[in-house]
């Protein structure tokens, strides 16, 4: 069985680094050739141009045990590839939103996306250059996160640290799943 | 040092010689598409594996054969196949669809969307990660 966790966040925040820190394979890159009706960049032309764009997605793999594989997908950073996220997000067990406190606004879009789709996620603050204080509550406030969304500090380069982030996501997914089950009506015998 | 005008791209750096969808004969969709999530696992069927010469269907392209080769030893996700064969995901989907149709590969679906994996599996994942 294969499962996937998405790793989202702004451009250059360390998504591929985090994937690489825990993956048993060197992060691989797939390219999706997109053929879409031209974006309306030039309305006056009145000609629908067909354009092809290539989007790269980096991903890694962790074999949990024989027959159970976890894939990590770094999401394309640019907002204009949101529609690709829908495919990536389908069936994802959870997501990591990687944040940099110097530009928290870069991850607003990702937080919003996962909230709307009900995908369990954790926010991991990538502490560059050993930032000493980790303002978890400030980050939670700034991102207006639900109280049960985990906010953890990490160093995306460190395997142990990246592991902790993933564990936080899966534990959160587990709690959510248990809650959902508890609130389901008990089927009649 | 070469000036920009002298720069030439050779081999892989020059990009694909064949446009991606030429390899699929213009098809951008596959009947099996919804089964072919990025993490759907593809495994070459025993019998069709290993010896490429024995493959029954002569209309298979080199790209089809590349895919079979990559997923012969162990199951590979669609994403890995795309990375290993250096083909766009959309192209891999169409080609894997052909191979499924010809029963040369077997595809196991990931957990159906909108349905979380069960709690037992999630616990296994947590323990597995801890043990890494």
Interface residues (C-beta under 8 A of the other chain):
Chain A: X1 X2 X3 X4 X22 X28 X29 X30 X31 X32 X33 X35 X54 X57 X59 X61 X62 X64 X65 X68 X69 X70 X71 X73 X87 X88 X90 X91 X93 X159 X163 X166 X167 X170 X171 X173 X174 X176 X177 X178 X180 X181
Chain B: X20 X21 X28 X37 X38 X39 X40 X41 X77 X79 X80 X82 X83 X84 X88 X89 X90 X91 X108 X110 X111 X112 X113 X114 X115 X116 X117 X118 X119 X121 X122 X123 X124 X125 X126 X128 X129 X130 X132
